[in-house]
Amino acid sequence: MAANTTIVSSYLILIPRASKFASHVHIPLNRTDMQNGRAERMLRTINNLVRAILFQAHMKPEFWVEALHTAVHTLNILPSASISNAIPFTKLYSKPVSYSHLCVFGCLCYPNLLPQSQHKLAPRSTACVFLGYPTDHRGYRCFDLSTRKIIFSRHVYFDENTFPFQNSTTTPSIFYDPSSPPPPPIPRLTLAPSNEATPLPPSNEATPPPPSPVPPPSPVPSPSPSSPSPPPLPTHSMITRSKNGIVKPRQPLCLHTSVVSPLPTSHVQAANDPYWNGAMGEEYSALIKARTWDLVPRPVATNIVRSLWNYRHKFNAQGELSRHKARLCANGKSQQQGVDCDETFSPVVKPATVRTVLHVAVAKDWPLHQLDVKNAFLNGDLEETVYMFQPPGFVDKSKPDHVCLLRKSLYGLKQAPRAWNHRFSTFAKTIGFSQSVSDPSLFIYSKGNQLAYLLLYVDDIVLTASSPALLKSIIASLHKEFEMSDSGELYYFLGISIKRSASGLLLQQQNYATDILHRANMTNCNPCATPVDTKAKLSLEGTPVPDPTLYRSLAGALQYLTFTRPDIAYAVQQVCLFMHDPREPHFAALKRILRYVKGTITHGLHIAKSPVDQLFAYSDADWAGCPSTRRSTSGFGVFLGDSLISWSAKRQPTVSRSSAEAEYKAVANAVAETTWIRNLLGEMKCPLSKATIVFCDNISAVYLSSNPVKH
């Protein structure tokens, strides 16, 4: 097999590629086009057709590009002798050709301008020249003779017997030719007063009155070279912004887009994507560097845990894509209790603890810092013997039948969170921290007048200290032990946007709320003023919803939204009562909450800068509010200073025989919460000097609480 090429830069690119498939590559001699005859004959045919089209339309060579497109389009829909008189278009797309759209190139045409008209009285068409067919539109290219612009239109009237360039002496050019001389300047007309009248030719029509003489222009002082001359003001009578001195800054349009690869469904699909393939390689390298496992021969009669890849998009506080995250997880479902796992419980920081620490830090003007431990679970040491199959896509070719003997915990294992928490708490105690009894996820550093608080939520850390020097010292100690990323000042934690100001902190979950609305297909829903109907009560009656999984997913998502939205706590609690068997009235109540969130999507929780000296609690109860079980719903809100730090709306476990009993249970829940918060503040070295006040709107419950004899 032989391949010919020509000494042209555009053909030279084909030589290295063709050499892979052709036995010989022949390079013709210079200026001997007959050695590459087939391509040259096609170029000659196209060239002749372009020349004929331009001559027939009396157009200059400036329009050779449009004529070339038209010539190639015409050849593609005509029979070709090289393919047995078949049509190239039909051969390629397997459908017949239509010739009804063909028109004479360069003829006069009138496109429909109604969609582009600026007002209703504008002309609906204008005289244009037909310049062929666009490649990416179904319509016609029309050259406006007055504005010299290209108009794309589908509805065009053609006059194929008239050619606008036939009688024109100078053809308007749409291209700039640097070799051509510049056009002569347009002479400026100046009007000077004259006492002599200019004789007019005789006319049968009435002669209009002569115009009034124009006074000579006054001399304009030349501007100084130091100060630039202001732009001339418009002379028309319309009132514009420039006349009134209104100038708006120019805001250029940013067309930058970030590539977001879709979530792959398998490791094979991820390997073909450069973003996910790089993310998997980074994760695998981190696992090998940490010596997470050892390859050993597969033991007999032993449970082998499978592994899988988990893919996620990581977004920042502005909702922009920060990175593609691939994580290797073990399938913990195949683990056996007592064989390869034992204790699995791991503590998680309470929301009230987070808000309490933030309030204390704001009240004392302490810096807030956030850290993220990379591959946190890989730092935990396993006490059990666990075997796992090699990661999909990263099987060792020299040992394909070996399995991984895990030396450290891995994401997906049932005991992985507990192992990581034990590993971190052990190290935190070695650098001076003590683990809180009220909340094991809070670590307190106290030495003299130096204080520091550390909140741990899986691999996310919030750190605050009484001095910047102590803060830097703790961060340096953590960096020596764990590989982590320092995100600087606290601004985004657990999906919560945190904005600090002189008055305190503002906690928002706007991005999370937007994601919930998107999952419910309610992004463009009408907002609602209230989250719940206080008159109607939800019961077990109604038609079952067609998709209970969607209901449970949205209800669970709204539960986390109450982290910064106490105004929807009661409404979310009501819809969560029916997650086992959701009905249409329950789904309607859930949609009402989403509509309320839509209208208040920018709302959040404000942590005010106020003294840490007293607790206030407010309690209430809805006696026999459930129409099905007649159980009551109790709720409370706890304030530390001026900040709301804890709240709850929960159905009581038993039926109350009176409103006083229901209110008394609500007061008991509020007192239990305030007692826990007082103990937490005591461990944080911030004891309260004043007694806690609990407000209740039921006199019987107040008397029952104040007199222990009546208990």
C-alpha positions in Angstrom: 0.0 0.0 0.0 1.3 3.5 -0.9 0.2 6.9 0.1 1.0 10.2 -1.7 1.5 13.6 -0.1 2.4 17.0 -1.2 5.0 19.5 0.1 2.4 21.7 1.8 2.3 22.4 5.5 -1.3 21.2 5.7 -0.3 17.8 4.2 2.8 17.3 6.2 0.7 16.6 9.4 -0.6 13.4 7.7 2.9 11.9 7.2 3.5 10.5 10.7 0.0 9.2 11.0 -0.1 7.7 7.6 3.1 5.9 8.2 1.4 3.7 10.8 -1.0 2.3 8.2 0.7 2.7 4.8 3.6 0.7 3.6 5.1 3.5 1.7 4.8 7.3 1.8 5.6 9.0 -1.5 6.4 12.7 -1.4 5.9 14.3 -4.9 8.4 16.6 -6.4 7.8 20.3 -5.9 5.4 21.9 -8.4 4.4 18.5 -9.9 0.7 18.4 -9.0 0.0 15.6 -11.5 1.5 13.1 -9.0 -1.4 13.8 -6.6 -4.0 13.9 -9.3 -7.2 13.0 -7.5 -7.0 15.8 -4.9 -5.9 18.3 -7.5 -8.7 17.5 -9.9 -11.3 18.0 -7.1 -9.7 21.4 -6.1 -9.8 22.4 -9.8 -13.5 21.5 -10.1 -14.3 23.5 -6.9 -12.2 26.4 -8.2 -13.9 26.5 -11.5 -17.3 26.5 -9.8 -16.4 29.3 -7.5 -15.1 31.4 -10.4 -18.3 30.8 -12.4 -20.5 31.7 -9.4 -18.7 35.0 -8.9 -18.7 35.9 -12.6 -22.4 35.1 -13.0 -23.3 37.3 -9.9 -20.9 40.2 -11.0 -19.2 40.0 -7.6 -15.6 40.7 -6.7 -13.3 38.1 -5.2 -13.9 39.5 -1.7 -16.9 37.1 -1.5 -14.9 34.0 -2.4 -15.5 32.3 1.0 -19.3 32.5 0.5 -19.0 31.3 -3.0 -16.8 28.4 -1.9 -19.4 27.3 0.7 -22.1 27.4 -1.9 -20.0 25.5 -4.5 -19.2 22.7 -2.0 -22.8 22.5 -0.8 -24.0 22.2 -4.5 -21.4 19.5 -5.3 -22.4 17.4 -2.2 -26.0 17.1 -3.4 -25.3 16.3 -7.1 -24.5 12.9 -8.5 -20.8 12.0 -8.6 -19.2 9.8 -11.2 -16.6 8.6 -8.7 -19.3 6.7 -6.7 -21.3 5.3 -9.6 -23.4 8.5 -10.0 -24.6 8.3 -6.4 -25.2 11.4 -4.4 -22.6 12.0 -1.6 -25.3 13.4 0.8 -27.5 10.4 0.4 -24.5 8.1 0.6 -23.5 9.6 3.9 -26.8 10.2 5.7 -29.0 7.5 4.0 -31.8 9.9 3.2 -33.0 11.6 -0.1 -31.9 15.1 -1.2 -34.2 18.1 -1.5 -33.5 20.8 -4.1 -36.4 23.1 -3.2 -34.1 25.4 -1.1 -31.6 26.2 -3.9 -31.5 29.7 -5.2 -29.2 31.7 -7.5 -26.1 33.0 -5.7 -25.8 36.8 -5.6 -29.3 37.6 -6.5 -31.5 40.2 -4.9 -33.4 39.0 -1.8 -35.7 40.4 0.9 -35.4 38.6 4.3 -38.0 38.9 7.0 -36.8 41.3 9.7 -39.8 41.2 12.0 -38.1 39.2 14.8 -35.2 41.7 14.8 -37.3 44.9 14.6 -36.7 47.5 17.3 -40.3 48.7 17.2 -43.6 48.0 15.5 -43.2 50.7 12.8 -39.8 49.5 11.6 -39.6 48.1 8.1 -40.2 44.4 7.9 -37.5 43.8 5.2 -34.6 45.4 3.3 -32.8 44.8 0.1 -30.0 42.3 0.5 -27.7 40.0 -1.6 -28.0 36.3 -1.3 -24.7 34.8 -0.1 -25.5 31.1 0.2 -26.5 28.7 3.1 -25.1 28.8 6.6 -23.4 25.6 7.9 -24.9 25.6 11.4 -28.4 27.0 10.6 -31.3 26.0 8.4 -31.9 29.2 6.5 -30.2 31.7 4.2 -27.3 34.2 4.4 -28.3 37.6 3.3 -25.9 40.6 2.9 -27.5 43.9 3.9 -26.4 46.5 1.4 -27.1 49.5 3.7 -25.5 48.2 7.0 -23.0 45.7 5.4 -24.1 43.1 7.9 -25.0 39.4 7.5 -28.6 38.5 8.2 -29.7 34.9 8.8 -33.3 34.3 8.0 -35.5 31.4 7.1 -38.3 33.4 5.4 -36.7 35.2 2.4 -38.2 36.4 -0.9 -35.9 36.0 -3.9 -35.7 38.0 -7.1 -33.4 35.6 -9.1 -33.4 37.8 -12.2 -31.8 40.9 -10.5 -28.2 41.1 -9.3 -27.5 44.2 -7.2 -23.7 44.1 -8.1 -24.3 44.0 -11.8 -24.6 47.8 -12.4 -22.6 49.0 -9.4 -19.2 50.5 -10.2 -17.8 49.9 -6.7 -18.6 46.8 -4.8 -18.8 47.3 -1.1 -16.2 45.3 0.6 -16.6 43.5 4.0 -12.9 42.8 4.2 -10.0 45.1 5.0 -7.3 45.1 2.4 -4.1 46.7 3.9 -2.6 47.1 0.4 -5.5 49.3 -0.8 -5.2 53.1 -0.3 -7.4 54.6 2.4 -10.6 56.3 1.2 -10.5 60.1 0.7 -11.7 62.0 3.8 -15.2 63.3 3.7 -15.2 67.1 3.3 -16.6 69.0 6.2 -19.4 71.5 5.3 -19.2 74.8 7.1 -22.0 77.4 6.8 -21.1 81.0 6.7 -23.4 84.0 6.7 -23.9 85.6 3.3 -25.9 88.6 2.2 -26.2 87.4 -1.4 -28.9 85.0 -2.2 -28.1 81.9 -4.2 -30.2 81.7 -7.4 -32.4 78.6 -7.5 -33.6 76.8 -10.6 -37.1 77.5 -11.7 -39.7 75.1 -10.4 -43.4 74.7 -10.7 -43.7 73.6 -7.0 -44.0 76.1 -4.1 -40.6 77.2 -3.0 -40.0 76.6 0.8 -38.8 79.6 2.8 -35.1 80.1 2.9 -33.4 78.9 6.1 -32.4 81.4 8.7 -28.7 82.3 8.6 -26.5 80.3 11.0 -24.3 82.4 13.2 -20.6 81.7 13.0 -19.2 79.3 15.6 -17.6 80.9 18.6 -13.9 80.1 19.1 -13.4 77.2 21.5 -10.4 77.5 23.8 -7.9 74.7 23.4 -7.7 72.4 26.4 -4.5 72.3 28.4 -2.3 69.2 27.8 -2.6 68.2 31.5 -6.4 67.9 31.7 -8.1 65.6 29.1 -11.0 67.0 27.2 -14.4 65.7 28.2 -16.4 63.7 25.7 -18.8 65.8 23.6 -22.4 65.8 24.9 -25.1 64.6 22.5 -27.0 67.4 20.7 -30.4 65.6 20.4 -33.3 66.6 22.5 -33.7 63.2 24.2 -32.9 63.1 28.0 -30.2 60.5 28.5 -27.9 59.4 31.3 -24.9 61.1 29.8 -26.7 64.5 29.8 -27.6 64.1 33.4 -24.1 63.0 34.4 -25.1 59.4 35.2 -22.2 57.1 34.4 -22.4 53.4 35.2 -19.2 51.3 35.4 -18.6 48.9 32.6 -19.1 45.3 33.7 -17.5 42.9 31.3 -19.4 39.6 30.8 -17.4 36.6 32.1 -17.9 33.5 29.9 -15.5 31.3 31.9 -16.9 27.9 32.7 -15.5 25.1 34.9 -15.5 21.5 33.7 -17.8 19.3 35.8 -17.5 15.7 34.8 -20.6 13.6 35.5 -20.5 11.1 38.3 -19.3 7.8 36.8 -21.3 4.6 37.5 -18.3 2.3 37.5 -14.5 2.4 37.8 -14.2 1.4 34.1 -16.1 4.6 33.1 -14.1 6.7 35.6 -10.8 5.4 34.2 -11.8 6.9 30.8 -12.3 10.4 32.3 -9.1 12.3 33.0 -10.6 14.1 36.1 -11.9 10.9 37.8 -8.9 8.9 36.7 -6.6 11.4 38.3 -8.7 11.5 41.5 -8.6 7.7 41.8 -4.8 7.7 41.2 -4.4 10.3 44.0 -6.5 8.3 46.4 -4.6 5.1 45.6 -1.2 6.8 46.1 -2.3 8.1 49.5 -3.4 4.6 50.5 -0.1 3.1 49.4 1.9 5.9 51.1 0.0 5.3 54.4 0.7 1.5 54.1 -3.0 0.7 54.6 -2.7 -2.9 53.6 -0.3 -5.8 52.8 -0.8 -8.1 49.9 -1.0 -11.7 51.2 -2.2 -15.0 49.7 -5.9 -15.5 50.0 -6.7 -17.5 53.2 -9.0 -20.5 53.1 -12.5 -20.3 54.6 -12.2 -16.6 55.6 -14.6 -13.7 55.0 -13.2 -11.4 52.3 -14.6 -7.9 52.3 -15.2 -6.3 48.8 -14.1 -2.8 47.9 -15.7 -0.2 45.7 -15.1 3.4 44.5 -17.2 6.3 45.7 -17.3 9.5 43.5 -18.4 12.9 44.7 -18.2 16.5 43.6 -16.7 18.8 46.2 -18.1 22.4 46.2 -16.9 25.5 48.1 -19.0 28.0 50.0 -19.9 29.9 46.8 -21.3 26.7 45.2 -18.4 26.4 42.8 -16.7 23.1 42.0 -13.5 22.8 44.0 -12.4 19.3 43.1 -13.4 15.8 41.9 -13.2 13.4 44.9 -12.7 9.6 44.5 -12.7 7.5 47.6 -11.9 3.8 48.0 -14.5 2.3 50.4 -14.8 -1.2 51.9 -18.2 -2.9 51.7 -19.0 -3.2 55.3 -22.2 -5.1 54.6 -20.3 -8.3 54.2 -18.6 -7.9 57.6 -19.6 -10.4 60.4 -20.2 -9.3 63.9 -17.6 -10.9 66.3 -15.4 -12.1 63.4 -14.0 -9.0 61.7 -15.7 -6.3 63.7 -16.8 -5.7 67.3 -17.6 -2.3 68.7 -18.8 0.2 66.1 -20.2 3.2 68.0 -18.4 6.5 67.4 -19.5 9.9 69.0 -20.5 12.8 66.8 -20.5 16.4 68.0 -24.0 17.8 68.9 -25.3 20.9 67.1 -25.9 22.7 70.4 -22.2 22.2 71.3 -21.1 23.8 68.0 -23.4 26.8 68.6 -22.2 27.1 72.2 -18.5 27.1 71.2 -19.1 29.6 68.5 -21.0 31.9 70.9 -18.2 31.8 73.5 -15.5 32.5 70.8 -17.5 35.4 69.4 -18.2 36.8 72.9 -14.4 36.7 73.8 -13.2 37.8 70.3 -11.2 34.7 69.8 -10.0 33.6 66.3 -11.9 30.7 64.6 -9.9 28.3 62.4 -11.0 25.3 60.4 -8.9 22.2 59.4 -9.6 19.2 57.3 -7.9 15.9 57.9 -7.0 14.1 54.7 -8.1 10.5 54.6 -8.9 10.6 58.2 -10.1 7.0 58.6 -6.7 5.8 57.3 -5.1 7.0 60.5 -7.1 4.6 62.7 -5.5 1.3 63.7 -7.5 -1.9 63.4 -7.6 -4.3 66.3 -9.4 -7.0 64.2 -8.1 -9.0 61.3 -9.8 -7.9 58.1 -9.2 -9.1 54.6 -10.3 -7.2 51.5 -10.2 -7.7 47.7 -7.8 -5.6 45.8 -9.2 -2.2 44.6 -11.1 -2.4 41.3 -8.9 -1.1 38.5 -5.7 -1.3 40.6 -5.1 -5.0 40.8 -1.4 -6.0 41.1 -0.6 -7.9 37.8 2.2 -9.9 39.5 -0.2 -11.0 42.3 -3.7 -11.0 40.9 -5.0 -13.7 43.3 -3.7 -12.0 46.5 -5.9 -10.1 48.9 -5.3 -7.1 51.1 -4.7 -7.6 54.8 -5.8 -4.3 56.2 -3.4 -2.7 58.7 -5.4 0.5 59.1 -9.1 1.4 59.0 -10.7 2.2 55.7 -13.8 4.1 54.8 -16.8 1.8 54.7 -15.7 -0.5 57.5 -18.1 -0.7 60.4 -15.4 0.0 63.0 -13.6 2.7 61.0 -15.2 5.8 62.6 -14.6 4.4 66.1 -10.9 3.6 65.3 -10.3 7.1 63.9 -12.0 8.8 66.9 -9.9 6.7 69.3 -6.7 7.5 67.4 -7.4 11.3 67.4 -8.6 11.5 71.1 -5.5 9.6 72.2 -3.2 12.0 70.4 -5.2 15.1 71.6 -4.6 14.1 75.2 -0.9 13.9 74.6 -0.7 17.6 73.6 -2.7 18.8 76.6 -6.3 18.5 75.5 -9.0 16.8 77.7 -12.0 15.1 76.3 -15.3 16.6 77.5 -17.7 14.4 79.4 -20.8 16.2 78.2 -19.8 15.9 74.6 -16.9 13.5 73.7 -16.4 15.3 70.4 -15.3 18.5 72.2 -11.7 18.7 73.3 -10.6 21.4 75.8 -7.1 22.8 76.4 -6.6 24.6 79.6 -3.2 25.7 81.0 -3.2 28.8 83.2 -5.0 31.6 81.5 -4.7 29.9 78.1 -7.8 28.2 76.7 -8.6 26.4 73.5 -11.6 24.5 72.2 -11.4 21.8 69.4 -14.6 20.5 67.7 -14.2 17.2 65.8 -16.8 16.0 63.3 -15.4 13.0 61.5 -12.5 14.7 59.5 -13.6 18.3 59.9 -12.1 20.3 62.8 -13.0 23.7 64.2 -10.4 25.2 66.4 -10.5 28.4 68.5 -8.0 29.6 71.1 -7.6 32.6 73.5 -4.4 33.8 71.6 -3.1 33.5 68.1 0.2 32.1 69.3 -1.6 29.2 71.1 -3.7 28.6 67.9 -0.6 28.3 65.7 1.1 26.0 68.2 -1.8 23.6 68.2 -2.1 23.6 64.4 1.6 22.9 64.1 1.3 19.9 66.5 -1.7 18.5 64.5 0.2 18.9 61.2 3.1 16.9 62.6 0.8 14.0 63.4 -1.8 14.0 60.7 -1.8 15.1 57.0 -4.4 17.8 56.8 -5.3 20.9 54.9 -5.5 24.3 56.6 -8.5 26.3 55.3 -7.7 29.4 57.4 -10.5 31.4 59.0 -13.7 29.6 59.6 -16.1 30.2 56.7 -17.6 26.9 55.7 -18.2 24.0 58.0 -20.5 20.9 57.5 -22.2 22.6 54.6 -22.9 25.8 56.6 -21.7 29.2 55.4 -20.3 31.3 58.3 -19.9 35.0 58.0 -18.3 37.0 60.8 -18.9 40.7 61.4 -18.7 43.1 64.3 -22.1 42.1 65.6 -21.4 38.3 65.6 -21.7 35.3 63.3 -24.3 34.6 60.6 -24.8 30.9 59.9 -26.5 30.1 56.6 -27.3 26.9 54.6 -28.4 28.6 51.4 -26.5 26.2 49.0 -27.9 23.2 50.9 -31.5 24.6 50.7 -31.1 25.2 47.0 -29.9 21.6 46.5 -33.0 20.4 48.4 -35.3 22.4 46.1 -33.5 21.1 43.1 -34.0 17.5 44.2 -37.7 18.1 44.8 -38.0 19.8 41.3 -39.3 22.9 43.1 -36.6 25.4 42.1 -39.1 27.8 40.5 -42.0 27.2 42.9 -44.0 30.0 44.4 -42.9 30.9 47.9 -45.1 30.6 51.0 -45.3 33.0 54.0 -45.6 30.3 56.7 -44.1 26.8 56.9 -47.2 25.0 58.4 -50.9 25.2 58.6 -51.7 25.7 62.3 -55.4 24.8 62.0 -55.2 21.4 60.2 -53.5 18.5 61.9 -51.8 15.6 60.0 -53.2 12.2 60.5 -52.8 8.7 59.1 -55.5 9.1 56.5 -55.0 9.8 52.8 -53.7 8.2 49.6 -50.2 6.7 49.8 -47.6 8.7 47.9 -46.3 7.1 44.7 -42.6 7.6 45.7 -42.1 7.2 49.4 -38.3 7.1 49.0 -38.4 10.7 47.7 -40.5 11.7 50.7 -38.1 10.2 53.1 -35.1 11.7 51.4 -36.5 15.2 51.4 -37.7 14.9 55.0 -34.3 13.8 56.2 -32.6 16.6 54.3 -34.9 19.1 56.0 -34.0 17.7 59.3 -30.4 18.8 58.7 -31.6 22.2 57.5 -32.9 22.8 61.0 -29.3 23.2 62.1 -29.6 26.9 61.3 -33.4 27.2 60.8 -35.3 26.9 64.1 -38.3 28.4 62.4 -39.0 25.1 60.5 -38.2 22.8 63.4 -41.9 22.1 64.4 -43.0 21.7 60.7 -40.2 19.3 59.9 -40.9 17.3 63.1 -44.5 16.9 62.0 -43.7 15.5 58.5 -41.0 13.2 59.9 -43.6 11.4 62.0 -45.0 9.7 58.9 -41.8 8.6 57.2 -42.8 4.9 57.6 -46.1 5.4 55.6 -46.3 8.8 53.9 -49.6 9.9 52.5 -50.6 12.7 50.1 -51.5 15.2 52.9 -48.1 14.6 54.4 -46.4 15.3 51.1 -48.5 18.4 50.6 -47.3 19.6 54.1 -43.7 18.8 53.1 -44.0 20.8 49.9 -45.4 23.7 51.9 -42.2 23.7 54.0 -40.1 23.7 50.8 -42.1 26.7 49.4 -41.5 28.5 52.7 -37.8 27.7 52.4 -37.9 29.1 48.8 -39.1 32.4 50.1 -36.7 32.6 53.0 -33.7 30.9 51.4 -31.3 33.7 52.6 -32.4 33.4 56.2 -30.0 31.9 58.8 -29.1 31.9 62.5 -27.4 34.9 64.1 -24.9 34.3 66.9 -24.9 37.6 68.6 -21.8 39.1 70.4 -23.1 39.1 74.0 -21.8 38.2 77.4 -21.8 34.6 78.5 -23.5 35.1 81.9 -27.0 33.6 81.8 -29.2 31.0 80.3 -32.9 31.5 79.3 -35.3 28.8 78.3 -38.8 29.0 76.8 -41.0 25.9 76.8 -44.4 25.1 75.4 -46.6 22.1 74.5 -49.4 21.2 72.2 -51.7 19.2 74.4 -53.2 16.1 72.5 -52.3 17.7 69.2 -52.0 14.4 67.3 -55.5 13.4 66.1 -54.4 9.7 65.8 -52.7 9.0 69.1 -53.7 12.0 71.2 -50.2 12.5 72.3 -48.8 16.0 72.9 -45.9 17.8 71.2 -43.4 19.6 73.5 -40.9 22.2 72.4 -38.3 24.5 73.9 -35.7 27.1 73.0 -32.6 27.9 75.0 -30.8 31.3 74.8 -27.2 31.9 75.9 -27.1 35.6 76.3 -28.7 36.9 73.2 -28.0 33.9 71.0 -30.3 30.9 70.4 -28.1 27.9 70.9 -30.5 25.0 71.3 -34.1 24.1 70.4 -36.3 21.1 70.0 -39.8 20.0 68.9 -40.6 16.4 69.8 -43.7 14.3 70.4 -44.1 13.1 74.0 -43.8 9.4 74.5 -47.0 9.0 76.6 -50.5 10.5 76.6 -51.0 13.4 79.0 -54.2 13.5 80.9 -54.2 17.3 81.2 -52.6 20.4 79.6 -50.7 20.9 82.9 -49.1 17.5 82.6 -48.2 18.1 79.0 -46.7 21.6 79.9 -44.9 20.1 82.8 -43.2 17.5 80.6 -42.1 20.3 78.3 -40.6 22.2 81.2 -38.8 19.1 82.3 -37.2 18.7 78.8 -36.1 22.3 78.9 -34.6 22.0 82.3 -32.7 18.9 81.3 -31.3 20.7 78.3 -30.2 23.8 80.3 -28.6 21.5 82.9 -26.6 19.8 80.3 -25.5 23.2 78.8 -24.5 24.5 82.2 -22.3 21.4 82.7 -20.8 21.9 79.3 -20.0 25.5 80.0 -18.4 24.5 83.3 -16.1 22.1 81.5 -15.2 24.9 79.1 -14.1 27.0 82.1 -17.0 29.4 81.5 -19.3 28.8 84.6 -22.5 30.8 84.8 -22.9 33.2 87.7 -26.7 33.5 87.4 -29.5 31.0 87.8 -31.2 29.7 84.7 -34.7 31.0 84.1 -37.3 28.8 82.4 -40.4 30.5 81.0 -43.7 28.6 80.8 -47.2 29.9 79.8 -49.2 27.4 82.0 -49.8 28.5 85.6 -50.5 24.9 86.8 -47.2 23.7 85.4 -45.4 26.6 87.1 -46.9 25.8 90.5 -46.2 22.1 90.0 -42.6 22.9 89.2 -42.0 25.3 92.1 -43.5 23.1 94.8 -41.9 19.7 95.0 -44.6 18.5 97.4 -47.1 18.4 94.5 -44.9 16.2 92.4 
